[in-house]
């Protein structure tokens, strides 16, 4: 059953169209992350789902019912805000019960619900405090508590972790994911952080300039990005994209990067159509698919190919070493094991995982194969 | 010498600040102390440098004028504060509803503050005068039984000053409240909306409690306005009918410049100053406490 369905949704602010026809269908129990750079319209979309803003046209359905003209309070949703939006003059307990108070839930049931949520989030000792006396992580928990206590059809999260420091953010990320696994609720989560998207989501919608670029599970988004924007936005460092020319070969199509003696021939995905032969394409390859020559990618020996390329720069990060190399004259990044040291300026040997090569149309920027 | 080497660009700001500061200290602090001293002397038309102790204070506190003025200032301050705060808050909340043409309304509501108290007093005097003002207009329209003659009613003339004062100051209260409302995190309103709170409950439970320090600031500023009220009352009622609307500042003026009793007048002025101190000192302490608390939490 679709917990949330969005059909051909448009939003205009005067002459500016910030959402250009959004279609999404989110199943019950899904953890959907809307991810994109600032200004892509993801927060506007979330506000429209919540009913805090009105769409210019299109439909929002929550639990199979069109809610376009329904007030936020009657949409059976709960929301966690970036600023947490805790009521500063109320105690944590009052913050959590305010929604029930507005809905005239009997006092005994309120207390019961608070106890349940406080135990779930381990905020029992904080119930009598005011938000000003809490740390960032504690405020975050209270904000989630306020949402959880309602047991709604849909949870909306608006960049809830962006005000936390890096360490706490990683902890809360895991906690939210565990919480979702435990209570199985439907979540729509907005973030600009692609790592949050990859780690937490069951489905990711990548947004850019007011439209959804790709809506798929994290593996598909990462390995088969629908276009160059998704390829370059997801992953840190992002996917390498270089221009190449497609040629026929005895074992199927070959992508040639660079010219003359520097040229490197990489096997292209077999699925590419014959009409692309002898035409320029954009070849995409993730940095982790370029590694030290001893790397073992797959049982299939054809998956790995060894190449030589000049090393321009190495950046040891501790967990791995990022290598800047010249692939057929073009600058690309590779990720080698941390203890591999490649002398700058020398020609190094690299293993390339050829299964994960993507090809894009240089004019439409869409994935070809 | 070190100072001689300073460039004119460095000296100018110091001159610009220190000259007015010294002049202000001389006039404000100096003459306040002088007034306090005069209040202990038997001065009449001209200062005399004897010592009479608290005699002037005792005499002032036993005059009918002062007693009526003291009672009036309490009633006036409470009513003025209540009405102005209410109107200011109402206007601010209405303006906060993302109104089209907000700037125009804000200017209109703030405009009375730019009008001199005397002008306000005179114009409201006309409006409230039963012979030429609102009562005459309404009677002229056919409601011949209509009466609105508070200005000439001994028990109600004071409320006319409240009315005019509130008209003048509510725009100022509005500006302060509006600044407070604008500083409230917009997400709070959204959260309340999702929690199911209507507009009334959102303001009562979420927004207004959040801006309570603004209320204190508005109260204190309005209260010291009220205690100092002079020209508005003089232009509107002149203390009348009779001496029913006399205020402390008018008693000071009366003793000093009408009756030529500088000692008595100074004593009344010092009493008025004490009222202000009673308002401002606790506020200063409160502000200090708040800053300390904020520093501790940060």
Interface residues (C-beta under 8 A of the other chain):
Chain A: X47 X50 X52 X71 X72 X73 X77 X78 X79 X81 X82 X83 X84 X85 X87 X88 X89 X90 X98 X99 X102 X103 X132 X133 X146
Chain B: X185 X187 X188 X190 X191 X192 X193 X194 X195 X196 X197 X198 X201 X205 X206 X209 X210 X212 X297
